[in-house]
Amino acid sequence: MGRFCKCNGRLLCMCMLPCMMTCHLLIYIAVSIFVTISYSPPKINLHYVAPGVTANSSALSSHPRGPFWNLRLEDSALWNQLQHVWDRRHNPLLRGNRTGLLKPNAKTPDAEDECVSDCESHKCSVPAMLDFSSLPEHMKAFVTAMHCREYPLLINQPSMCRRNNSSADLDTPMLLIAVKSQVGNFENRQAIRETWGRAGFVKGETSRKGGLVRTVFLLGRQDSSTGPHPDLKNLLDLENQKYQDILQWDFRDSFFNLTLKDLLFWSWLQKHCPTAVFVFKGDDDVFVRTGALLDYLHKEWEEHSLWRAYTNESQMNLIVGDVINNAMPNREPSTKYYIPERFYQGVYPPYAGGGGVVYSGSLALRLKEVSAKVRLFPIDDVYLGMCLHKLGLSPRHHPGFLTFDLPAAERWNTCAYKSVLMVHRRSPKEMLALWKQLQDLSSQC
């Protein structure tokens, strides 16, 4: 009898244990809910005043005392100050708030607009800048004209992407090659036409799908400030008559004006070749394995088509190159990339450098639109990164885009190019030799 009672006691304890644990859990939940409901957060004083007319003033309301958006820009340099003004102007929550982010000794936000109508005479004014006279001459020239964005076309190719020169029948190049060149670089352009930039239908190296390729060369005027030069206009006209692939604008062709070639090319693309599927933008001293690049782009296009079928996402935001992250401005005055601290402060956004980059045609049109909200910057690769950052995009790194070339011992090794899409710094003679050497690369390696 005693053993039976002892067994019943154990069973009773085992039965009550889950009930006790459940009760404890319910008590804990009830206490947590009570604490959450009874908590009262501290009161925060908001200083923001919405745009519009107030009872105390007929003028527009003041801007917030503390910014509630993060521009991630220093505001003590000229470019940063000017970009702050545009960020504020294009911010939908702050439209109408015209009190400035400029420093007290700078001009008002509207003062820089006075330059727009005077760009043809190249007498653009900018807000006051300390030590302007101490800047290098090429930086002075950029600063005094950095608001000028529209220049007349001296040589145009309006039928580049039209079938049979029809004004209504657009052609669709798989790849539009846009090469930044200078008037005197006749040999570079001719070498590109005969090798990797050859226009027409180009086969892929592996898939053999290939695609229609069109090539244009982007030029400005001869830079007479660097010394006396022979007048090459007649030679350029003859070249254009023969090949009809030159785009030339009426601005001085200098290193800091390369950014203008991007802007003006995007505008030309929107008007004359908006159906191009992909765009390769590069310098006239790069070498591209065009067939291999077309294979890569076909693969990307097929993946995008599958993705579009599931997401209805029509735009392709592809941009590929040799991506440089967390780069700082070059502060060495003796280099051509020199950017003074009083002009720009901060880290550069991710950008594709090294002489060439490829992006989708739909992204090129978006870059054209967003560039109206990004101040001109004297380094074209960095400026492209700034426009991408404004769109919320980043370039994709591809190891086949070689910024710093192959090792010296491998530069004439045919099989070393098997994984290369673009390599920088090749002379016209080297382009011609390399083009012959790399024919049927897949069968050689």
C-alpha positions as CSV (number, residue, x, y, z in Angstrom):
1,M,0.0,0.0,0.0
2,G,2.8,2.4,0.8
3,R,4.6,1.6,-2.4
4,F,1.3,2.3,-4.4
5,C,1.0,5.8,-2.8
6,K,4.6,6.6,-3.5
7,C,4.1,5.7,-7.2
8,N,0.9,7.9,-7.4
9,G,2.8,10.8,-6.0
10,R,5.4,10.6,-8.7
11,L,2.8,10.4,-11.4
12,L,1.0,13.4,-9.9
13,C,4.2,15.5,-10.0
14,M,4.9,14.5,-13.6
15,C,1.4,15.5,-14.6
16,M,1.6,18.9,-12.8
17,L,5.0,19.9,-14.2
18,P,3.8,20.9,-17.7
19,C,0.9,22.9,-16.2
20,M,3.3,24.8,-13.9
21,M,5.6,25.7,-16.8
22,T,2.6,26.8,-18.9
23,C,1.4,29.1,-16.1
24,H,4.9,30.7,-15.7
25,L,5.0,31.3,-19.5
26,L,1.6,33.0,-19.4
27,I,2.6,35.2,-16.5
28,Y,5.8,36.3,-18.4
29,I,3.8,37.2,-21.5
30,A,1.3,39.2,-19.5
31,V,4.0,41.2,-17.8
32,S,5.8,41.9,-21.1
33,I,2.6,43.2,-22.7
34,F,1.8,45.4,-19.7
35,V,5.3,46.9,-19.8
36,T,5.2,47.6,-23.5
37,I,1.7,49.3,-23.3
38,S,2.7,51.4,-20.3
39,Y,6.0,52.6,-21.9
40,S,5.9,56.2,-23.0
41,P,8.7,57.3,-25.3
42,P,10.3,60.7,-24.7
43,K,8.9,63.6,-26.7
44,I,11.0,64.8,-29.6
45,N,10.8,68.4,-30.8
46,L,10.5,68.5,-34.5
47,H,11.9,71.6,-36.2
48,Y,10.8,70.9,-39.8
49,V,8.5,73.4,-41.4
50,A,6.7,72.2,-44.5
51,P,7.2,74.2,-47.7
52,G,4.6,76.8,-48.4
53,V,3.3,80.2,-47.2
54,T,3.2,80.7,-43.5
55,A,1.1,83.1,-41.4
56,N,4.2,85.0,-40.3
57,S,5.9,85.4,-43.7
58,S,4.9,85.8,-47.3
59,A,8.2,84.2,-48.3
60,L,8.8,80.4,-48.6
61,S,9.4,78.6,-45.4
62,S,12.9,78.0,-44.0
63,H,14.7,74.7,-44.4
64,P,15.0,72.2,-41.5
65,R,17.3,73.2,-38.7
66,G,18.8,69.7,-38.9
67,P,18.8,67.7,-42.1
68,F,16.8,64.5,-42.0
69,W,18.3,63.0,-45.1
70,N,21.9,61.9,-45.4
71,L,23.7,63.5,-48.4
72,R,27.0,62.0,-47.3
73,L,28.9,64.9,-48.7
74,E,31.3,67.3,-47.0
75,D,30.2,70.9,-47.6
76,S,33.4,72.8,-47.4
77,A,34.5,72.3,-51.0
78,L,33.2,74.0,-54.1
79,W,31.8,70.9,-55.9
80,N,30.2,69.6,-52.7
81,Q,28.5,73.0,-52.1
82,L,27.2,73.1,-55.6
83,Q,25.9,69.5,-55.4
84,H,24.2,70.2,-52.1
85,V,22.2,72.9,-53.9
86,W,21.1,70.6,-56.6
87,D,20.3,67.8,-54.1
88,R,18.1,70.2,-52.3
89,R,16.5,71.5,-55.5
90,H,15.6,68.0,-56.7
91,N,14.5,66.7,-53.3
92,P,10.7,66.4,-53.6
93,L,10.3,67.1,-49.9
94,L,12.3,70.3,-50.0
95,R,11.1,71.9,-53.2
96,G,10.2,75.4,-52.5
97,N,12.8,75.7,-49.7
98,R,15.3,78.0,-51.4
99,T,17.3,79.1,-48.5
100,G,20.7,77.6,-49.2
101,L,23.2,75.1,-48.1
102,L,26.0,77.3,-49.4
103,K,28.3,79.0,-47.1
104,P,27.6,82.7,-46.3
105,N,30.4,83.9,-48.6
106,A,29.1,82.0,-51.6
107,K,26.6,83.2,-54.1
108,T,22.9,82.3,-53.8
109,P,21.7,79.1,-55.3
110,D,20.3,80.9,-58.3
111,A,23.4,82.8,-59.1
112,E,25.0,79.8,-60.9
113,D,22.1,79.7,-63.3
114,E,23.2,83.0,-64.8
115,C,26.0,81.1,-66.6
116,V,23.8,78.9,-68.7
117,S,22.8,81.5,-71.3
118,D,26.4,82.6,-71.6
119,C,28.1,79.3,-72.2
120,E,28.7,79.9,-75.9
121,S,31.1,82.7,-75.1
122,H,32.8,80.5,-72.4
123,K,32.3,83.2,-69.7
124,C,30.6,81.1,-67.0
125,S,30.7,82.4,-63.5
126,V,30.9,80.3,-60.4
127,P,30.5,81.0,-56.6
128,A,33.4,82.6,-54.9
129,M,36.3,80.2,-54.3
130,L,39.2,80.8,-52.0
131,D,42.6,80.7,-53.6
132,F,41.2,80.3,-57.1
133,S,44.3,81.9,-58.6
134,S,46.5,79.1,-57.1
135,L,44.7,76.3,-59.0
136,P,46.4,74.7,-62.0
137,E,45.4,76.2,-65.4
138,H,43.4,73.1,-66.5
139,M,41.5,73.1,-63.2
140,K,40.7,76.8,-63.6
141,A,39.4,76.2,-67.1
142,F,37.2,73.4,-65.8
143,V,35.8,75.4,-62.9
144,T,35.0,78.5,-65.0
145,A,33.1,76.3,-67.5
146,M,31.7,73.5,-65.4
147,H,28.1,74.7,-65.7
148,C,28.2,74.5,-69.5
149,R,26.7,71.2,-70.7
150,E,25.4,71.9,-74.2
151,Y,27.7,72.4,-77.2
152,P,26.8,72.4,-80.9
153,L,27.7,69.4,-83.1
154,L,30.3,70.1,-85.7
155,I,30.1,66.6,-87.3
156,N,27.0,64.4,-86.8
157,Q,26.0,60.9,-87.9
158,P,22.2,61.0,-87.6
159,S,21.7,57.9,-89.7
160,M,24.3,55.7,-87.8
161,C,21.5,53.5,-86.4
162,R,18.9,53.7,-89.2
163,R,18.3,51.0,-91.8
164,N,19.0,52.2,-95.3
165,N,19.3,55.8,-94.0
166,S,15.5,55.8,-93.4
167,S,14.3,58.5,-91.1
168,A,11.6,56.3,-89.6
169,D,13.2,52.8,-89.6
170,L,15.5,52.4,-86.7
171,D,18.1,49.6,-86.7
172,T,19.0,47.8,-83.5
173,P,22.7,47.3,-82.9
174,M,23.6,44.6,-80.5
175,L,26.7,46.7,-79.5
176,L,27.3,50.4,-80.1
177,I,31.0,51.1,-79.6
178,A,31.7,54.7,-78.6
179,V,35.5,55.5,-78.6
180,K,36.9,58.7,-77.0
181,S,39.5,60.1,-79.4
182,Q,41.2,63.3,-80.4
183,V,41.4,65.0,-83.7
184,G,45.1,64.1,-84.3
185,N,44.8,60.4,-83.4
186,F,44.1,59.2,-87.0
187,E,46.2,56.1,-86.7
188,N,44.4,54.9,-83.5
189,R,41.0,55.3,-85.2
190,Q,42.1,53.5,-88.3
191,A,43.6,50.6,-86.3
192,I,40.3,50.3,-84.4
193,R,38.3,50.2,-87.6
194,E,40.4,47.4,-89.0
195,T,40.4,45.3,-85.8
196,W,38.1,45.2,-82.8
197,G,35.9,48.2,-83.8
198,R,35.0,46.9,-87.2
199,A,31.4,47.8,-88.0
200,G,28.8,45.4,-89.4
201,F,27.8,41.9,-88.3
202,V,30.4,40.4,-85.9
203,K,30.3,36.7,-84.9
204,G,30.8,35.6,-81.3
205,E,33.9,33.4,-80.5
206,T,32.0,30.5,-79.0
207,S,28.3,30.8,-79.4
208,R,28.6,32.2,-83.0
209,K,25.4,34.2,-82.3
210,G,27.2,37.5,-82.7
211,G,25.4,40.7,-83.5
212,L,25.3,44.0,-85.4
213,V,28.1,46.4,-84.3
214,R,28.2,50.1,-84.9
215,T,31.2,52.3,-84.0
216,V,31.5,56.1,-83.5
217,F,34.4,58.2,-82.4
218,L,33.8,61.1,-79.9
219,L,35.9,64.2,-80.5
220,G,36.1,67.8,-79.4
221,R,38.0,70.7,-81.0
222,Q,41.8,70.7,-81.1
223,D,43.3,72.0,-77.8
224,S,45.3,75.0,-79.0
225,S,46.3,75.9,-75.4
226,T,48.9,73.1,-75.4
227,G,50.9,74.6,-78.2
228,P,50.9,75.3,-81.9
229,H,49.3,72.5,-84.0
230,P,48.7,72.1,-87.7
231,D,45.2,72.7,-88.8
232,L,43.8,69.1,-89.2
233,K,40.2,70.1,-90.1
234,N,40.5,69.2,-93.8
235,L,42.0,65.8,-93.0
236,L,39.3,65.1,-90.4
237,D,36.6,66.1,-93.0
238,L,38.2,63.7,-95.5
239,E,38.2,60.9,-92.9
240,N,34.6,61.5,-92.0
241,Q,33.5,61.5,-95.7
242,K,35.1,58.1,-96.1
243,Y,34.0,56.4,-92.9
244,Q,31.1,58.5,-91.6
245,D,31.7,57.5,-88.0
246,I,32.9,60.8,-86.4
247,L,31.0,62.7,-83.8
248,Q,32.6,66.1,-83.0
249,W,31.4,68.8,-80.7
250,D,32.5,72.5,-80.4
251,F,34.4,72.3,-77.1
252,R,38.1,72.2,-76.3
253,D,39.3,68.6,-76.2
254,S,41.2,68.3,-73.0
255,F,41.6,65.6,-70.3
256,F,39.2,67.4,-67.9
257,N,36.6,67.8,-70.7
258,L,36.3,64.0,-71.2
259,T,33.2,64.1,-69.0
260,L,31.5,66.3,-71.6
261,K,31.9,63.5,-74.1
262,D,29.8,61.2,-71.9
263,L,27.1,63.8,-71.5
264,L,26.9,64.8,-75.1
265,F,27.1,61.1,-76.3
266,W,24.2,60.1,-74.1
267,S,22.1,62.9,-75.6
268,W,23.1,61.9,-79.1
269,L,22.3,58.2,-78.2
270,Q,18.8,59.2,-77.0
271,K,18.1,61.0,-80.2
272,H,19.7,59.0,-82.9
273,C,20.3,55.4,-81.5
274,P,18.0,54.7,-78.6
275,T,17.5,51.0,-79.5
276,A,21.1,50.0,-79.1
277,V,21.1,46.9,-76.7
278,F,24.5,47.5,-75.3
279,V,27.1,50.3,-75.4
280,F,30.9,49.9,-75.0
281,K,32.6,53.2,-74.1
282,G,36.3,53.2,-74.2
283,D,39.5,55.1,-75.1
284,D,41.3,54.9,-78.4
285,D,44.3,53.0,-76.9
286,V,42.4,49.9,-75.6
287,F,42.0,46.6,-77.3
288,V,38.8,44.6,-77.1
289,R,38.1,41.0,-77.9
290,T,34.8,42.0,-79.6
291,G,33.6,38.4,-80.3
292,A,34.2,37.3,-76.7
293,L,32.4,40.5,-75.5
294,L,29.4,39.7,-77.6
295,D,29.3,36.1,-76.2
296,Y,29.3,37.6,-72.7
297,L,26.6,40.1,-73.5
298,H,24.4,37.5,-75.2
299,K,24.6,35.4,-72.0
300,E,23.6,38.5,-69.9
301,W,20.7,39.3,-72.2
302,E,19.3,35.8,-72.0
303,E,19.5,35.8,-68.2
304,H,17.8,39.2,-68.2
305,S,15.0,37.9,-70.5
306,L,14.4,35.0,-68.1
307,W,14.3,37.4,-65.2
308,R,12.0,39.7,-67.0
309,A,9.5,36.9,-67.6
310,Y,9.2,36.4,-63.9
311,T,9.4,40.0,-62.6
312,N,8.1,42.1,-65.5
313,E,11.3,44.2,-65.1
314,S,11.9,45.6,-68.6
315,Q,15.0,47.8,-67.8
316,M,18.4,46.2,-67.8
317,N,20.7,48.0,-65.4
318,L,23.9,46.2,-66.4
319,I,27.3,48.0,-66.2
320,V,30.5,46.0,-66.2
321,G,34.2,46.9,-66.0
322,D,37.2,47.0,-63.7
323,V,35.6,48.4,-60.6
324,I,37.5,50.6,-58.2
325,N,36.1,50.9,-54.7
326,N,36.8,53.4,-51.9
327,A,39.2,55.5,-54.0
328,M,40.4,58.8,-52.6
329,P,41.0,61.9,-54.8
330,N,44.6,62.3,-55.9
331,R,46.1,65.2,-54.0
332,E,49.4,65.3,-55.8
333,P,49.6,68.6,-57.8
334,S,52.0,67.2,-60.4
335,T,49.6,64.5,-61.7
336,K,46.9,64.9,-64.3
337,Y,44.3,63.4,-61.8
338,Y,45.0,66.1,-59.2
339,I,41.8,67.2,-57.4
340,P,42.4,70.0,-54.8
341,E,40.7,69.6,-51.4
342,R,39.0,73.0,-51.9
343,F,37.3,71.6,-55.0
344,Y,36.1,68.2,-53.8
345,Q,36.1,66.4,-50.4
346,G,35.1,62.8,-49.7
347,V,35.6,59.3,-51.0
348,Y,34.7,58.6,-54.7
349,P,31.7,56.3,-55.2
350,P,32.5,52.9,-56.9
351,Y,33.4,53.4,-60.5
352,A,34.7,51.4,-63.5
353,G,38.1,52.6,-64.6
354,G,40.9,51.5,-66.9
355,G,39.9,52.8,-70.3
356,G,36.7,51.0,-71.0
357,V,33.3,49.9,-69.6
358,V,30.2,48.3,-71.1
359,Y,26.6,49.0,-70.1
360,S,23.1,48.3,-71.3
361,G,21.5,50.8,-73.7
362,S,18.5,51.3,-71.3
363,L,20.9,52.3,-68.6
364,A,22.6,54.7,-70.9
365,L,19.3,56.5,-71.3
366,R,18.8,56.6,-67.6
367,L,22.3,58.0,-67.1
368,K,21.4,60.8,-69.5
369,E,18.4,61.7,-67.4
370,V,20.1,61.5,-64.0
371,S,23.2,63.4,-65.2
372,A,21.0,66.6,-65.0
373,K,21.1,66.2,-61.2
374,V,24.8,65.6,-60.9
375,R,27.4,68.4,-61.2
376,L,30.1,67.9,-63.8
377,F,33.3,66.4,-62.4
378,P,36.6,66.6,-64.2
379,I,37.4,62.9,-64.2
380,D,35.0,61.0,-66.5
381,D,35.2,57.6,-64.9
382,V,34.4,59.1,-61.5
383,Y,31.5,61.1,-62.9
384,L,30.0,58.0,-64.3
385,G,30.2,56.4,-60.8
386,M,28.5,59.5,-59.3
387,C,25.6,59.2,-61.8
388,L,25.3,55.5,-61.0
389,H,25.3,56.3,-57.3
390,K,22.5,58.8,-57.9
391,L,20.5,56.0,-59.5
392,G,21.2,53.7,-56.6
393,L,23.3,51.4,-58.7
394,S,26.9,50.0,-58.6
395,P,29.1,48.8,-61.4
396,R,29.8,45.0,-61.6
397,H,33.4,43.9,-61.5
398,H,34.7,41.6,-64.3
399,P,38.3,40.3,-64.2
400,G,38.4,40.3,-68.0
401,F,38.7,44.1,-68.0
402,L,42.4,44.8,-67.4
403,T,43.2,48.2,-66.1
404,F,46.9,47.6,-65.5
405,D,47.5,45.2,-68.4
406,L,48.9,41.7,-68.4
407,P,52.3,40.9,-66.8
408,A,55.0,42.0,-69.2
409,A,56.0,38.4,-69.9
410,E,52.5,37.4,-70.9
411,R,51.6,40.3,-73.2
412,W,52.4,38.4,-76.4
413,N,51.3,35.0,-75.1
414,T,48.2,34.2,-77.1
415,C,46.6,31.9,-74.5
416,A,47.0,34.6,-71.8
417,Y,44.2,36.5,-73.6
418,K,41.6,33.6,-73.4
419,S,39.9,35.2,-70.3
420,V,40.5,38.8,-71.4
421,L,37.7,41.0,-72.7
422,M,39.5,44.3,-72.8
423,V,43.1,45.4,-72.2
424,H,44.4,48.9,-71.9
425,R,47.2,50.8,-73.6
426,R,47.9,49.3,-77.0
427,S,49.5,51.3,-79.9
428,P,47.9,51.1,-83.4
429,K,50.7,48.8,-84.5
430,E,50.2,46.5,-81.5
431,M,46.4,46.4,-82.1
432,L,46.9,45.2,-85.7
433,A,49.4,42.5,-84.6
434,L,47.3,41.4,-81.7
435,W,44.2,41.2,-83.8
436,K,45.9,38.7,-86.2
437,Q,47.4,36.8,-83.4
438,L,44.1,36.2,-81.6
439,Q,42.1,34.9,-84.5
440,D,40.7,31.4,-83.7
441,L,41.9,31.7,-80.2
442,S,39.7,28.8,-79.0
443,S,41.4,26.4,-81.4
444,Q,44.9,27.5,-80.3
445,C,44.3,27.2,-76.6
